[in-house]
Amino acid sequence: MTPSPYIKPYLQTPGPTPIPPEVSQAMAYPVVYHRAPAFVPIYAAALENLKKVFDTQNDVLCFAGSGTAGMDSAFANLVQPGDKVLVTSAGKFGERWRDLAEAYEADYVYLDVEWGTQIDPAEVDRALTENPGIELVYTTFSETSTGVVHDVKSIAEVAHKHGALIIVDAISGLGAGELHQDAWGLDVVVSGSQKALMLPPGMGFASPNEQALARAAAKPQGRFFLDWNRTSKGQKKDPPDSPFTPPVNLFMALGKALDMILEEGLENVYDRHRLLGRAARAAMKAQGLEIFGLDAEEAAVVTAVTIPDSVDGNQVTKVMRDKYGITIAGGQSQLKGKIFRIAHCGYFGPFDIITVVSAVELTLKELGADIELGAGVAAAMNVFADAGVPVNA
Ligand SMILES: Cc1ncc(COP(=O)(O)O)c(C=O)c1O
């Protein structure tokens, strides 16, 4: 067969993720002036609905930028050189907190746990006991590089016991894994647009509570664009107003995406993600493949899979993309060539999982693994059949 010059592309990475056609359409609306009557209600509604997804009464502050803008803001606003902080890390994005701690010259303690394992709240407790005076704890909800979802609720309890504020990176997890900012006592949650929120890249979020805003206000120097109180003041106005030109078309998209999420219902959204994770894991295990990291229901964001030794690990994502048109993520840093990752955060449904599983089977077989074509697909289908519910997306 002659190779086709066109292969239908499928985006199956944990960010950017595919976006619903309705969201693309909303974004295609002509650009409007950000203080025009055509935009203000869209902006106001998006700000209100964002709070529902964070499950918070705090304002969710929006920054044009990527998710890292949200993370950066959580250092720029809270940390002055020499401030004592604890950084927990179990992967590539925990390392980003450490890099920020370096950049902002924090006096930081680094709790570095093995990639693929969960951060143990007891270890956080020990680190805080051994290092009195720590005022801030930075941690990760969904560690996208390993697929592990961390127990940020328990970590928050420990941080508060020691009088520290907790800052959570929920960039890939928000809107995929169950998270309740206020009920869990998370002082700041940061996120980004291009994952489970079903939007293109371009927005970073941070939702500081009053204590975090007060700490920021007490240390007002060393930032401008990412200043929480400046953005908060604008967003609190009636009608709300951004201190800088907001990405208006992304807000139109955000409005639509949030409507879709809330119409599906957050509990259903979480259930859908759990179901997709369950199916992905069942499919991989049916092929005798090992789940890297967390083989558990809460691993609902991305499934990381260990590449068998018999396979050239660097070829997996390449064959998937070049031969089958499916872009999945490989491993990062020390996991490069060792794992691949099946994303299921955001606009994903059962047939996305079945599609990617079938291409994984074809790819691994071609690369020499012992694969029985269809066994993983059947396992995933059985998970969906057993669930017995129609699934959105
Ligand atoms: C958990 C986590 N934190 C931080 C980031 C960085 O976000 P961005 O690339 O949008 O700046 C990502 C992106 O993959 C992520 O998954």
The ligand as a Gaussian input file, in Angstrom:
#p B3LYP/6-31G(d) Opt

LIG

0 1
 C        1.194000      19.389000      36.700000
 C        1.724000      20.412000      35.758000
 N        2.313000      21.509000      36.272000
 C        2.802000      22.472000      35.488000
 C        2.732000      22.383000      34.120000
 C        3.295000      23.479000      33.285000
 O        2.268000      24.119000      32.637000
 P        2.519000      25.039000      31.363000
 O        3.286000      24.224000      30.396000
 O        1.117000      25.349000      30.909000
 O        3.232000      26.227000      31.813000
 C        2.147000      21.271000      33.536000
 C        2.101000      21.119000      32.076000
 O        2.189000      20.045000      31.537000
 C        1.620000      20.270000      34.377000
 O        1.027000      19.188000      33.856000

